[in-house]
Amino acid sequence: SAPVVDASTSTPASLGARSPDNSARMGASWSMSELEKYATSKALRVRESQRAMMFESQDRMRRVQLGMAQAFARDTVLWLGGVWATLATAAAVRTAATRARPPTAMLVPLFPLGVLTAYQWDMAYGTKAARIEREFQHVTATTWPVDPRAVATESAADDDAAA
C-alpha cells in the first residue's frame, strides 16, 4: 500500500525519518506521488512560515511608525507650545505696559494655536494612540467582513490549488 503523507511533518508517516534527501543513502526509493506530496506539504509549510514572518514584520513596522508619529507630535507640541507661549506673553506684556487692550491681530492666533497644540499634545502624551487603535479594531470587526490575514491565507491557498 502507498504510504500516507502527514501534512504536519515533512515525511510520510509510515516511512519514519525517510525523506527524499536521505532516501538515496538509505537505499530507499520514492514514487512520484510520494515526492509530489512531500514537496507540496513542505512548500505549504514554508509559505505559511513566510506569511507569518511577513505579518510579524508588518506589525513591527506599524509599531515603529506609530512611535515615530508620537515623537513627531511631541516635537510639534514643543514648537507650537513655544509659539503660543511667546504670543501670549507678548500680549500680556503689551497689555500691562500700555494698560490698553492688545490688538486683535495679536489675539487671533492664540485660539487656533491653542487648539492645534492641544490636539498634538493628545497624540504626544495623551491617549489618542490608544483611541485610534480601539477605533481600528472596531472598524475591522464591524466593517470588514473578514480578517485581512485570513484573506491572504485563502488567496495563497487558491494560488496553490491552481498551480
Secondary structure as GFF3:
##gff-version 3
##sequence-region A 1 163
A	DSSP	three_ten_helix	13	15	.	.	.	ID=ss1
A	DSSP	alpha_helix	20	26	.	.	.	ID=ss2
A	DSSP	alpha_helix	32	98	.	.	.	ID=ss3
A	DSSP	alpha_helix	104	107	.	.	.	ID=ss4
A	DSSP	alpha_helix	110	124	.	.	.	ID=ss5
A	DSSP	alpha_helix	128	142	.	.	.	ID=ss6
A	DSSP	alpha_helix	148	162	.	.	.	ID=ss7
###
